[in-house]
């Protein structure tokens, strides 16, 4: 069941961190899931912005 909750929390929009904070306040179980370093790492990896094409091209 925790895996399912984690998958739901991973889909929260990264531009509104208050949503994760509010979810963490619901109960100890949710707080434990959201506070877990593994969850936080996965959240950052899932929502990181890809490098722009302009920064990856070289001018000759």
CHARMM-style PDB file with segment names, atoms N, HN, CA, C and O in Angstrom:
ATOM      1  N   UNK     1       0.821  -1.198   0.000  1.00  0.00      PROA
ATOM      2  CA  UNK     1       0.000   0.000   0.000  1.00  0.00      PROA
ATOM      3  C   UNK     1       0.865   1.262   0.000  1.00  0.00      PROA
ATOM      4  O   UNK     1       0.516   2.258  -0.634  1.00  0.00      PROA
ATOM      5  N   UNK     2       2.005   1.217   0.720  1.00  0.00      PROA
ATOM      6  HN  UNK     2       2.289   0.409   1.235  1.00  0.00      PROA
ATOM      7  CA  UNK     2       2.880   2.390   0.738  1.00  0.00      PROA
ATOM      8  C   UNK     2       3.424   2.696  -0.653  1.00  0.00      PROA
ATOM      9  O   UNK     2       3.622   3.859  -1.006  1.00  0.00      PROA
ATOM     10  N   UNK     3       3.666   1.652  -1.437  1.00  0.00      PROA
ATOM     11  HN  UNK     3       3.505   0.708  -1.149  1.00  0.00      PROA
ATOM     12  CA  UNK     3       4.182   1.864  -2.792  1.00  0.00      PROA
ATOM     13  C   UNK     3       3.165   2.612  -3.640  1.00  0.00      PROA
ATOM     14  O   UNK     3       3.534   3.467  -4.445  1.00  0.00      PROA
ATOM     15  N   UNK     4       1.892   2.297  -3.466  1.00  0.00      PROA
ATOM     16  HN  UNK     4       1.591   1.602  -2.812  1.00  0.00      PROA
ATOM     17  CA  UNK     4       0.836   2.975  -4.217  1.00  0.00      PROA
ATOM     18  C   UNK     4       0.755   4.449  -3.820  1.00  0.00      PROA
ATOM     19  O   UNK     4       0.647   5.325  -4.678  1.00  0.00      PROA
ATOM     20  N   UNK     5       0.809   4.712  -2.522  1.00  0.00      PROA
ATOM     21  HN  UNK     5       0.896   4.000  -1.825  1.00  0.00      PROA
ATOM     22  CA  UNK     5       0.792   6.101  -2.056  1.00  0.00      PROA
ATOM     23  C   UNK     5       2.000   6.864  -2.578  1.00  0.00      PROA
ATOM     24  O   UNK     5       1.884   8.021  -2.984  1.00  0.00      PROA
ATOM     25  N   UNK     6       3.153   6.218  -2.567  1.00  0.00      PROA
ATOM     26  HN  UNK     6       3.247   5.279  -2.237  1.00  0.00      PROA
ATOM     27  CA  UNK     6       4.361   6.869  -3.073  1.00  0.00      PROA
ATOM     28  C   UNK     6       4.201   7.230  -4.546  1.00  0.00      PROA
ATOM     29  O   UNK     6       4.597   8.319  -4.962  1.00  0.00      PROA
ATOM     30  N   UNK     7       3.632   6.338  -5.327  1.00  0.00      PROA
ATOM     31  HN  UNK     7       3.311   5.454  -4.989  1.00  0.00      PROA
ATOM     32  CA  UNK     7       3.415   6.622  -6.752  1.00  0.00      PROA
ATOM     33  C   UNK     7       2.471   7.805  -6.937  1.00  0.00      PROA
ATOM     34  O   UNK     7       2.662   8.612  -7.847  1.00  0.00      PROA
ATOM     35  N   UNK     8       1.463   7.913  -6.090  1.00  0.00      PROA
ATOM     36  HN  UNK     8       1.307   7.257  -5.352  1.00  0.00      PROA
ATOM     37  CA  UNK     8       0.542   9.058  -6.156  1.00  0.00      PROA
ATOM     38  C   UNK     8       1.285  10.340  -5.800  1.00  0.00      PROA
ATOM     39  O   UNK     8       1.168  11.341  -6.506  1.00  0.00      PROA
ATOM     40  N   UNK     9       2.049  10.315  -4.708  1.00  0.00      PROA
ATOM     41  HN  UNK     9       2.144   9.501  -4.134  1.00  0.00      PROA
ATOM     42  CA  UNK     9       2.779  11.506  -4.275  1.00  0.00      PROA
ATOM     43  C   UNK     9       3.822  11.940  -5.299  1.00  0.00      PROA
ATOM     44  O   UNK     9       4.085  13.134  -5.446  1.00  0.00      PROA
ATOM     45  N   UNK    10       4.409  10.995  -5.999  1.00  0.00      PROA
ATOM     46  HN  UNK    10       4.195  10.026  -5.880  1.00  0.00      PROA
ATOM     47  CA  UNK    10       5.409  11.334  -7.017  1.00  0.00      PROA
ATOM     48  C   UNK    10       4.805  12.145  -8.159  1.00  0.00      PROA
ATOM     49  O   UNK    10       5.525  12.842  -8.873  1.00  0.00      PROA
ATOM     50  N   UNK    11       3.515  12.060  -8.330  1.00  0.00      PROA
ATOM     51  HN  UNK    11       2.930  11.494  -7.750  1.00  0.00      PROA
ATOM     52  CA  UNK    11       2.860  12.774  -9.425  1.00  0.00      PROA
ATOM     53  C   UNK    11       2.352  14.153  -9.026  1.00  0.00      PROA
ATOM     54  O   UNK    11       1.742  14.848  -9.838  1.00  0.00      PROA
ATOM     55  N   UNK    12       2.596  14.550  -7.791  1.00  0.00      PROA
ATOM     56  HN  UNK    12       3.091  13.985  -7.131  1.00  0.00      PROA
ATOM     57  CA  UNK    12       2.249  15.908  -7.380  1.00  0.00      PROA
ATOM     58  C   UNK    12       3.099  16.877  -8.186  1.00  0.00      PROA
ATOM     59  O   UNK    12       4.262  16.592  -8.469  1.00  0.00      PROA
ATOM     60  N   UNK    13       2.532  18.020  -8.560  1.00  0.00      PROA
ATOM     61  HN  UNK    13       1.586  18.251  -8.331  1.00  0.00      PROA
ATOM     62  CA  UNK    13       3.309  18.975  -9.357  1.00  0.00      PROA
ATOM     63  C   UNK    13       4.471  19.559  -8.546  1.00  0.00      PROA
ATOM     64  O   UNK    13       4.290  19.944  -7.391  1.00  0.00      PROA
ATOM     65  N   UNK    14       5.646  19.624  -9.143  1.00  0.00      PROA
ATOM     66  HN  UNK    14       5.793  19.312 -10.081  1.00  0.00      PROA
ATOM     67  CA  UNK    14       6.817  20.111  -8.408  1.00  0.00      PROA
ATOM     68  C   UNK    14       6.795  21.617  -8.167  1.00  0.00      PROA
ATOM     69  O   UNK    14       7.530  22.115  -7.314  1.00  0.00      PROA
ATOM     70  N   UNK    15       5.968  22.343  -8.901  1.00  0.00      PROA
ATOM     71  HN  UNK    15       5.371  21.938  -9.594  1.00  0.00      PROA
ATOM     72  CA  UNK    15       5.940  23.797  -8.754  1.00  0.00      PROA
ATOM     73  C   UNK    15       5.076  24.248  -7.577  1.00  0.00      PROA
ATOM     74  O   UNK    15       4.959  25.450  -7.337  1.00  0.00      PROA
ATOM     75  N   UNK    16       4.467  23.313  -6.834  1.00  0.00      PROA
ATOM     76  HN  UNK    16       4.562  22.337  -7.029  1.00  0.00      PROA
ATOM     77  CA  UNK    16       3.660  23.657  -5.667  1.00  0.00      PROA
ATOM     78  C   UNK    16       4.039  22.740  -4.500  1.00  0.00      PROA
ATOM     79  O   UNK    16       3.301  21.807  -4.185  1.00  0.00      PROA
ATOM     80  N   UNK    17       5.189  23.000  -3.856  1.00  0.00      PROA
ATOM     81  HN  UNK    17       5.788  23.759  -4.112  1.00  0.00      PROA
ATOM     82  CA  UNK    17       5.657  22.118  -2.779  1.00  0.00      PROA
ATOM     83  C   UNK    17       4.733  22.095  -1.567  1.00  0.00      PROA
ATOM     84  O   UNK    17       4.840  21.202  -0.727  1.00  0.00      PROA
ATOM     85  N   UNK    18       3.831  23.063  -1.466  1.00  0.00      PROA
ATOM     86  HN  UNK    18       3.744  23.788  -2.148  1.00  0.00      PROA
ATOM     87  CA  UNK    18       2.896  23.093  -0.343  1.00  0.00      PROA
ATOM     88  C   UNK    18       2.000  21.851  -0.355  1.00  0.00      PROA
ATOM     89  O   UNK    18       1.570  21.387   0.701  1.00  0.00      PROA
ATOM     90  N   UNK    19       1.721  21.317  -1.537  1.00  0.00      PROA
ATOM     91  HN  UNK    19       2.070  21.694  -2.395  1.00  0.00      PROA
ATOM     92  CA  UNK    19       0.885  20.115  -1.619  1.00  0.00      PROA
ATOM     93  C   UNK    19       1.532  18.939  -0.895  1.00  0.00      PROA
ATOM     94  O   UNK    19       0.858  18.209  -0.168  1.00  0.00      PROA
ATOM     95  N   UNK    20       2.827  18.757  -1.089  1.00  0.00      PROA
ATOM     96  HN  UNK    20       3.374  19.350  -1.679  1.00  0.00      PROA
ATOM     97  CA  UNK    20       3.521  17.672  -0.381  1.00  0.00      PROA
ATOM     98  C   UNK    20       3.549  17.931   1.122  1.00  0.00      PROA
ATOM     99  O   UNK    20       3.391  17.005   1.917  1.00  0.00      PROA
ATOM    100  N   UNK    21       3.748  19.173   1.505  1.00  0.00      PROA
ATOM    101  HN  UNK    21       3.876  19.925   0.858  1.00  0.00      PROA
ATOM    102  CA  UNK    21       3.755  19.513   2.927  1.00  0.00      PROA
ATOM    103  C   UNK    21       2.400  19.203   3.554  1.00  0.00      PROA
ATOM    104  O   UNK    21       2.329  18.603   4.626  1.00  0.00      PROA
ATOM    105  N   UNK    22       1.342  19.607   2.891  1.00  0.00      PROA
ATOM    106  HN  UNK    22       1.400  20.094   2.020  1.00  0.00      PROA
ATOM    107  CA  UNK    22      -0.002  19.334   3.412  1.00  0.00      PROA
ATOM    108  C   UNK    22      -0.268  17.839   3.498  1.00  0.00      PROA
ATOM    109  O   UNK    22      -0.847  17.363   4.475  1.00  0.00      PROA
ATOM    110  N   UNK    23       0.150  17.103   2.486  1.00  0.00      PROA
ATOM    111  HN  UNK    23       0.620  17.489   1.693  1.00  0.00      PROA
ATOM    112  CA  UNK    23      -0.042  15.650   2.509  1.00  0.00      PROA
ATOM    113  C   UNK    23       0.727  15.032   3.674  1.00  0.00      PROA
ATOM    114  O   UNK    23       0.235  14.107   4.320  1.00  0.00      PROA
ATOM    115  N   UNK    24       1.921  15.535   3.942  1.00  0.00      PROA
ATOM    116  HN  UNK    24       2.321  16.286   3.417  1.00  0.00      PROA
ATOM    117  CA  UNK    24       2.734  15.002   5.039  1.00  0.00      PROA
ATOM    118  C   UNK    24       2.081  15.251   6.397  1.00  0.00      PROA
ATOM    119  O   UNK    24       2.356  14.534   7.359  1.00  0.00      PROA
ATOM    120  N   UNK    25       1.226  16.254   6.477  1.00  0.00      PROA
ATOM    121  HN  UNK    25       1.003  16.836   5.696  1.00  0.00      PROA
ATOM    122  CA  UNK    25       0.567  16.575   7.742  1.00  0.00      PROA
ATOM    123  C   UNK    25      -0.691  15.745   7.984  1.00  0.00      PROA
ATOM    124  O   UNK    25      -1.266  15.806   9.071  1.00  0.00      PROA
ATOM    125  N   UNK    26      -1.120  14.979   7.002  1.00  0.00      PROA
ATOM    126  HN  UNK    26      -0.652  14.930   6.119  1.00  0.00      PROA
ATOM    127  CA  UNK    26      -2.352  14.197   7.137  1.00  0.00      PROA
ATOM    128  C   UNK    26      -2.211  13.130   8.219  1.00  0.00      PROA
ATOM    129  O   UNK    26      -3.069  13.012   9.093  1.00  0.00      PROA
ATOM    130  N   UNK    27      -1.143  12.364   8.162  1.00  0.00      PROA
ATOM    131  HN  UNK    27      -0.446  12.460   7.451  1.00  0.00      PROA
ATOM    132  CA  UNK    27      -0.936  11.316   9.164  1.00  0.00      PROA
ATOM    133  C   UNK    27       0.541  10.923   9.184  1.00  0.00      PROA
ATOM    134  O   UNK    27       1.304  11.272   8.283  1.00  0.00      PROA
ATOM    135  N   UNK    28       0.925  10.198  10.221  1.00  0.00      PROA
ATOM    136  HN  UNK    28       0.306   9.915  10.953  1.00  0.00      PROA
ATOM    137  CA  UNK    28       2.328   9.808  10.375  1.00  0.00      PROA
ATOM    138  C   UNK    28       2.803   8.935   9.219  1.00  0.00      PROA
ATOM    139  O   UNK    28       3.950   9.045   8.786  1.00  0.00      PROA
ATOM    140  N   UNK    29       1.943   8.085   8.731  1.00  0.00      PROA
ATOM    141  HN  UNK    29       1.011   7.995   9.083  1.00  0.00      PROA
ATOM    142  CA  UNK    29       2.317   7.192   7.628  1.00  0.00      PROA
ATOM    143  C   UNK    29       2.674   7.987   6.383  1.00  0.00      PROA
ATOM    144  O   UNK    29       3.699   7.731   5.753  1.00  0.00      PROA
ATOM    145  N   UNK    30       1.834   8.950   6.027  1.00  0.00      PROA
ATOM    146  HN  UNK    30       1.001   9.159   6.539  1.00  0.00      PROA
ATOM    147  CA  UNK    30       2.103   9.776   4.843  1.00  0.00      PROA
ATOM    148  C   UNK    30       3.361  10.600   5.058  1.00  0.00      PROA
ATOM    149  O   UNK    30       4.163  10.762   4.139  1.00  0.00      PROA
ATOM    150  N   UNK    31       3.538  11.117   6.257  1.00  0.00      PROA
ATOM    151  HN  UNK    31       2.887  10.985   7.004  1.00  0.00      PROA
ATOM    152  CA  UNK    31       4.735  11.902   6.564  1.00  0.00      PROA
ATOM    153  C   UNK    31       5.986  11.045   6.401  1.00  0.00      PROA
ATOM    154  O   UNK    31       6.989  11.509   5.858  1.00  0.00      PROA
ATOM    155  N   UNK    32       5.934   9.805   6.864  1.00  0.00      PROA
ATOM    156  HN  UNK    32       5.119   9.428   7.304  1.00  0.00      PROA
ATOM    157  CA  UNK    32       7.074   8.897   6.743  1.00  0.00      PROA
ATOM    158  C   UNK    32       7.410   8.640   5.277  1.00  0.00      PROA
ATOM    159  O   UNK    32       8.582   8.622   4.902  1.00  0.00      PROA
ATOM    160  N   UNK    33       6.387   8.443   4.450  1.00  0.00      PROA
ATOM    161  HN  UNK    33       5.435   8.458   4.755  1.00  0.00      PROA
ATOM    162  CA  UNK    33       6.613   8.184   3.024  1.00  0.00      PROA
ATOM    163  C   UNK    33       7.251   9.398   2.357  1.00  0.00      PROA
ATOM    164  O   UNK    33       8.242   9.266   1.637  1.00  0.00      PROA
ATOM    165  N   UNK    34       6.687  10.575   2.594  1.00  0.00      PROA
ATOM    166  HN  UNK    34       5.882  10.682   3.178  1.00  0.00      PROA
ATOM    167  CA  UNK    34       7.159  11.799   1.939  1.00  0.00      PROA
ATOM    168  C   UNK    34       8.525  12.225   2.466  1.00  0.00      PROA
ATOM    169  O   UNK    34       9.312  12.819   1.730  1.00  0.00      PROA
ATOM    170  N   UNK    35       8.814  11.929   3.727  1.00  0.00      PROA
ATOM    171  HN  UNK    35       8.175  11.447   4.325  1.00  0.00      PROA
ATOM    172  CA  UNK    35      10.094  12.314   4.328  1.00  0.00      PROA
ATOM    173  C   UNK    35      11.226  11.350   3.998  1.00  0.00      PROA
ATOM    174  O   UNK    35      12.391  11.662   4.243  1.00  0.00      PROA
ATOM    175  N   UNK    36      10.908  10.208   3.456  1.00  0.00      PROA
ATOM    176  HN  UNK    36       9.962   9.954   3.257  1.00  0.00      PROA
ATOM    177  CA  UNK    36      11.912   9.196   3.151  1.00  0.00      PROA
ATOM    178  C   UNK    36      12.905   9.726   2.111  1.00  0.00      PROA
ATOM    179  O   UNK    36      12.484  10.246   1.077  1.00  0.00      PROA
ATOM    180  N   UNK    37      14.205   9.604   2.362  1.00  0.00      PROA
ATOM    181  HN  UNK    37      14.547   9.182   3.202  1.00  0.00      PROA
ATOM    182  CA  UNK    37      15.199  10.087   1.394  1.00  0.00      PROA
ATOM    183  C   UNK    37      15.053   9.456   0.007  1.00  0.00      PROA
ATOM    184  O   UNK    37      15.305  10.115  -1.002  1.00  0.00      PROA
ATOM    185  N   UNK    38      14.654   8.200  -0.046  1.00  0.00      PROA
ATOM    186  HN  UNK    38      14.449   7.665   0.774  1.00  0.00      PROA
ATOM    187  CA  UNK    38      14.454   7.545  -1.337  1.00  0.00      PROA
ATOM    188  C   UNK    38      13.321   8.179  -2.129  1.00  0.00      PROA
ATOM    189  O   UNK    38      13.419   8.353  -3.343  1.00  0.00      PROA
ATOM    190  N   UNK    39      12.239   8.525  -1.428  1.00  0.00      PROA
ATOM    191  HN  UNK    39      12.159   8.384  -0.441  1.00  0.00      PROA
ATOM    192  CA  UNK    39      11.127   9.204  -2.096  1.00  0.00      PROA
ATOM    193  C   UNK    39      11.569  10.566  -2.608  1.00  0.00      PROA
ATOM    194  O   UNK    39      11.270  10.939  -3.742  1.00  0.00      PROA
ATOM    195  N   UNK    40      12.274  11.300  -1.773  1.00  0.00      PROA
ATOM    196  HN  UNK    40      12.516  10.997  -0.852  1.00  0.00      PROA
ATOM    197  CA  UNK    40      12.699  12.648  -2.171  1.00  0.00      PROA
ATOM    198  C   UNK    40      13.632  12.602  -3.373  1.00  0.00      PROA
ATOM    199  O   UNK    40      13.561  13.456  -4.257  1.00  0.00      PROA
ATOM    200  N   UNK    41      14.511  11.597  -3.402  1.00  0.00      PROA
ATOM    201  HN  UNK    41      14.569  10.904  -2.684  1.00  0.00      PROA
ATOM    202  CA  UNK    41      15.413  11.433  -4.547  1.00  0.00      PROA
ATOM    203  C   UNK    41      14.617  11.123  -5.809  1.00  0.00      PROA
ATOM    204  O   UNK    41      14.853  11.724  -6.857  1.00  0.00      PROA
ATOM    205  N   UNK    42      13.677  10.189  -5.711  1.00  0.00      PROA
ATOM    206  HN  UNK    42      13.485   9.701  -4.859  1.00  0.00      PROA
ATOM    207  CA  UNK    42      12.860   9.836  -6.880  1.00  0.00      PROA
ATOM    208  C   UNK    42      12.039  11.027  -7.358  1.00  0.00      PROA
ATOM    209  O   UNK    42      11.881  11.222  -8.563  1.00  0.00      PROA
ATOM    210  N   UNK    43      11.511  11.830  -6.424  1.00  0.00      PROA
ATOM    211  HN  UNK    43      11.639  11.672  -5.445  1.00  0.00      PROA
ATOM    212  CA  UNK    43      10.715  13.002  -6.788  1.00  0.00      PROA
ATOM    213  C   UNK    43      11.569  13.993  -7.573  1.00  0.00      PROA
ATOM    214  O   UNK    43      11.134  14.520  -8.597  1.00  0.00      PROA
ATOM    215  N   UNK    44      12.787  14.246  -7.091  1.00  0.00      PROA
ATOM    216  HN  UNK    44      13.141  13.819  -6.259  1.00  0.00      PROA
ATOM    217  CA  UNK    44      13.687  15.171  -7.797  1.00  0.00      PROA
ATOM    218  C   UNK    44      14.053  14.638  -9.175  1.00  0.00      PROA
ATOM    219  O   UNK    44      14.066  15.390 -10.149  1.00  0.00      PROA
ATOM    220  N   UNK    45      14.351  13.343  -9.261  1.00  0.00      PROA
ATOM    221  HN  UNK    45      14.340  12.732  -8.469  1.00  0.00      PROA
ATOM    222  CA  UNK    45      14.729  12.753 -10.550  1.00  0.00      PROA
ATOM    223  C   UNK    45      13.574  12.795 -11.543  1.00  0.00      PROA
ATOM    224  O   UNK    45      13.784  13.063 -12.726  1.00  0.00      PROA
ATOM    225  N   UNK    46      12.373  12.536 -11.080  1.00  0.00      PROA
ATOM    226  HN  UNK    46      12.202  12.318 -10.120  1.00  0.00      PROA
ATOM    227  CA  UNK    46      11.204  12.519 -11.950  1.00  0.00      PROA
ATOM    228  C   UNK    46      10.871  13.907 -12.475  1.00  0.00      PROA
ATOM    229  O   UNK    46      10.429  14.057 -13.614  1.00  0.00      PROA
ATOM    230  N   UNK    47      11.084  14.916 -11.645  1.00  0.00      PROA
ATOM    231  HN  UNK    47      11.443  14.794 -10.720  1.00  0.00      PROA
ATOM    232  CA  UNK    47      10.646  16.265 -12.002  1.00  0.00      PROA
ATOM    233  C   UNK    47      11.766  17.207 -12.420  1.00  0.00      PROA
ATOM    234  O   UNK    47      11.528  18.397 -12.624  1.00  0.00      PROA
ATOM    235  N   UNK    48      12.966  16.698 -12.547  1.00  0.00      PROA
ATOM    236  HN  UNK    48      13.159  15.732 -12.381  1.00  0.00      PROA
ATOM    237  CA  UNK    48      14.034  17.611 -12.962  1.00  0.00      PROA
ATOM    238  C   UNK    48      13.796  18.011 -14.416  1.00  0.00      PROA
ATOM    239  O   UNK    48      13.260  17.244 -15.216  1.00  0.00      PROA
ATOM    240  N   UNK    49      14.203  19.211 -14.723  1.00  0.00      PROA
ATOM    241  HN  UNK    49      14.638  19.834 -14.073  1.00  0.00      PROA
ATOM    242  CA  UNK    49      14.011  19.702 -16.083  1.00  0.00      PROA
ATOM    243  C   UNK    49      15.149  19.206 -16.955  1.00  0.00      PROA
ATOM    244  O   UNK    49      16.308  19.244 -16.544  1.00  0.00      PROA
ATOM    245  N   UNK    50      14.831  18.742 -18.152  1.00  0.00      PROA
ATOM    246  HN  UNK    50      13.889  18.711 -18.486  1.00  0.00      PROA
ATOM    247  CA  UNK    50      15.897  18.290 -19.047  1.00  0.00      PROA
ATOM    248  C   UNK    50      16.744  19.474 -19.495  1.00  0.00      PROA
ATOM    249  O   UNK    50      16.239  20.594 -19.570  1.00  0.00      PROA
ATOM    250  N   UNK    51      18.002  19.254 -19.789  1.00  0.00      PROA
ATOM    251  HN  UNK    51      18.413  18.344 -19.727  1.00  0.00      PROA
ATOM    252  CA  UNK    51      18.847  20.363 -20.249  1.00  0.00      PROA
ATOM    253  C   UNK    51      18.307  20.911 -21.566  1.00  0.00      PROA
ATOM    254  O   UNK    51      17.833  20.166 -22.424  1.00  0.00      PROA
ATOM    255  N   UNK    52      18.391  22.215 -21.700  1.00  0.00      PROA
ATOM    256  HN  UNK    52      18.776  22.820 -21.003  1.00  0.00      PROA
ATOM    257  CA  UNK    52      17.891  22.826 -22.931  1.00  0.00      PROA
ATOM    258  C   UNK    52      18.830  22.504 -24.082  1.00  0.00      PROA
ATOM    259  O   UNK    52      20.023  22.276 -23.884  1.00  0.00      PROA
ATOM    260  N   UNK    53      18.280  22.489 -25.278  1.00  0.00      PROA
ATOM    261  HN  UNK    53      17.310  22.675 -25.440  1.00  0.00      PROA
ATOM    262  CA  UNK    53      19.092  22.181 -26.455  1.00  0.00      PROA
ATOM    263  C   UNK    53      20.127  23.271 -26.707  1.00  0.00      PROA
ATOM    264  O   UNK    53      21.202  23.000 -27.242  1.00  0.00      PROA
ATOM    265  N   UNK    54      19.804  24.493 -26.326  1.00  0.00      PROA
ATOM    266  HN  UNK    54      18.930  24.713 -25.892  1.00  0.00      PROA
ATOM    267  CA  UNK    54      20.733  25.595 -26.547  1.00  0.00      PROA
ATOM    268  C   UNK    54      22.020  25.401 -25.750  1.00  0.00      PROA
ATOM    269  O   UNK    54      23.102  25.755 -26.217  1.00  0.00      PROA
ATOM    270  N   UNK    55      21.902  24.840 -24.549  1.00  0.00      PROA
ATOM    271  HN  UNK    55      21.023  24.552 -24.170  1.00  0.00      PROA
ATOM    272  CA  UNK    55      23.101  24.666 -23.730  1.00  0.00      PROA
ATOM    273  C   UNK    55      23.922  23.458 -24.154  1.00  0.00      PROA
ATOM    274  O   UNK    55      25.093  23.347 -23.790  1.00  0.00      PROA
ATOM    275  N   UNK    56      23.321  22.549 -24.921  1.00  0.00      PROA
ATOM    276  HN  UNK    56      22.370  22.639 -25.217  1.00  0.00      PROA
ATOM    277  CA  UNK    56      24.062  21.352 -25.307  1.00  0.00      PROA
ATOM    278  C   UNK    56      24.702  21.467 -26.686  1.00  0.00      PROA
ATOM    279  O   UNK    56      25.456  20.583 -27.093  1.00  0.00      PROA
ATOM    280  N   UNK    57      24.413  22.534 -27.398  1.00  0.00      PROA
ATOM    281  HN  UNK    57      23.801  23.252 -27.067  1.00  0.00      PROA
ATOM    282  CA  UNK    57      25.030  22.705 -28.714  1.00  0.00      PROA
ATOM    283  C   UNK    57      26.310  23.505 -28.573  1.00  0.00      PROA
ATOM    284  O   UNK    57      26.437  24.347 -27.684  1.00  0.00      PROA
ATOM    285  N   UNK    58      27.235  23.241 -29.438  1.00  0.00      PROA
ATOM    286  HN  UNK    58      27.132  22.558 -30.160  1.00  0.00      PROA
ATOM    287  CA  UNK    58      28.492  23.987 -29.422  1.00  0.00      PROA
ATOM    288  C   UNK    58      28.541  24.874 -30.651  1.00  0.00      PROA
ATOM    289  O   UNK    58      28.107  24.481 -31.734  1.00  0.00      PROA
ATOM    290  N   UNK    59      29.061  26.044 -30.477  1.00  0.00      PROA
ATOM    291  HN  UNK    59      29.414  26.363 -29.597  1.00  0.00      PROA
ATOM    292  CA  UNK    59      29.206  26.939 -31.630  1.00  0.00      PROA
ATOM    293  C   UNK    59      30.595  26.761 -32.216  1.00  0.00      PROA
ATOM    294  O   UNK    59      31.583  26.633 -31.492  1.00  0.00      PROA
ATOM    295  N   UNK    60      30.650  26.755 -33.510  1.00  0.00      PROA
ATOM    296  HN  UNK    60      29.848  26.859 -34.098  1.00  0.00      PROA
ATOM    297  CA  UNK    60      31.934  26.525 -34.182  1.00  0.00      PROA
ATOM    298  C   UNK    60      32.392  27.762 -34.896  1.00  0.00      PROA
ATOM    299  OT1 UNK    60      33.454  27.758 -35.519  1.00  0.00      PROA
TER     300      UNK     60
END
